[in-house]
Amino acid sequence: MCTLVILRRPGHDWPLIVAANRDEMADRPWDAPARHWPDRPHVIAGRDREAGGSWLGVNDDRLVAGVLNRRGSLGPQAGKRSRGELPLDALDHAEAEVAAEAMGHLDGGAYRSFNLVVGDALAAFWIAGDGESRLVRVEAIPEGLSMITAYDLNDTESARIARYRPLFETAPTPDPGKGAAGWEAWIELLSDFKEWHGGEERDSMCFRTDYGFQTVSSSLIALPRPFDPALKPQWLFCPERPRRGGFAPATG
């Protein structure tokens, strides 16, 4: 169960801020964010070596896209396409609104259930597929702070959302202009760690289980206001369990 934290502040110097912890089986191979796809030179994203897709990426048009599994759908399924295709398909578009419109017309039943988030400086959207129906759900993400896990957006049935969304809302807001130092309060929350055993629900932001499923990486992404050459998109990446001092700029 991955986690995305989304802060929307239209009109601000940094109108979209995203923090993401990726949870995956420890032995599933992957590559850190870079320009991995020759047919998509405009995309910087992490790469899943097994299926060839991604979990999170940005493009040169300043669009971000990330996918999460929904409950009970970890791993591939015969006859289903890889959900890692979805962020890459979204990043073929230049604007969040256009990407959401396009993704809203995909066959949701072709994939295991998913939550997809797309956003830019002007808008952000949550797109959900239940793994059975061809129809997908598309909703605008409101201004302010939102969270998503394997549940619905801001769904307090998720113990993680119920516990941490209020903490992120009251924590000092990141200042991307200061690099990793500007994210310290959020890094502290992202790195809140616990060991988990058996099938109990994991309400910590960062964890390790006794069967190999754990938090494997973390990302801090900030998109600046449009048409300002003085501000560049930022992506700080930690290739392990998030920790202070573990984040560095993604390549690309």
Order of alpha helices (4+ residues) and beta strands (2+ residues): beta-beta-beta-beta-beta-beta-alpha-alpha-beta-beta-beta-beta-alpha-alpha-beta-beta-beta-beta-beta
